[in-house]
Amino acid sequence: MTQGPGSLEGKVALITGASSGIGAAAARVFAREGARVVLVARREDRLAELSAELRAGGAQASHCAGDVQISADVERAVSHAVQTYGRLDVAFNNAGAGGDVAPLHLLEDAAYDLVMDTNVRGVWNCLRHEIRAMTAHGGSIVNTSSVAGLVAPSVPAPYIAAKHAVIGLTKAAAVECAADGVRVNAIAPGLTRSEMVEDWFARVPGQQAKSMASAPQNRMAEPEEVAEAAAWLCSERASFVTGATLPVDGGRTTW
């Protein structure tokens, strides 16, 4: 899904989880495609560094540190986008947490709460504030689910439950917002190079080889490959796509 130059030309885009992995890759891809980007994550030092890199390359970029679990933080980030660039056209709700690696009957409540609050409440908070900013002129929102939102791979149960819930929120929002010209879709990445995945491999012996063999392409995605799919869904090239979940998984969910 390589984008031609300018597929997001002039759009104002908010990206959560932008301090690393898919989110940071999306910041670069969206900016390359002409978007003015607002980067959101908890680690402000990383956001500042990435924003500076994008501006040095000629993009319009700013950042707003915040935690998607906190509604007020998301509201502040959306307000920052509107006040800085005049509107919000595109949002990529990508922030997420993987949680502890253990069978569900051995997990404590805190492990469940962290995953659900980040991955589900976080998307919930983002959708509410983003939709309010878009209803007057339309827009496009993409939520990051996972292949764990489609099947039950060897990842913790709370993560599977959370990523299924993201797809449900995506469908509900897509139906509710269609009349306002707001499209809402999800991507379902498979194994992708990221801090979360590297940490998982470090904690579970043999998991990397098992995961690499779980899809026909027998490899890990680079973050940019997933970001390209999100950029396409956010662009007008996907104008008749809403309520969909796009697997970006190297064929993981085909067998």
Protein Blocks (a to p, Z undefined) as FASTA:
>chain_A
ZZcehilgoiacddehklgcjllmmmmmmmmnopacddddfblmlmmmmmmmmmmnopac
ddddddfklmklmmmmmmmmmmmnopafbdcdfbccebjaddfklpcfklmmmmmmmmmm
mmmmmmmmmmmmmmmnopaddddddfklmmccdbdfklmmmmmmmmmmmmmmmmmmmmno
pacddddddddddfklmmmmmmmghklmmmmmmpfklpacdfklmmmmmmmmmpmklmmg
ghiacddeeommmZZ
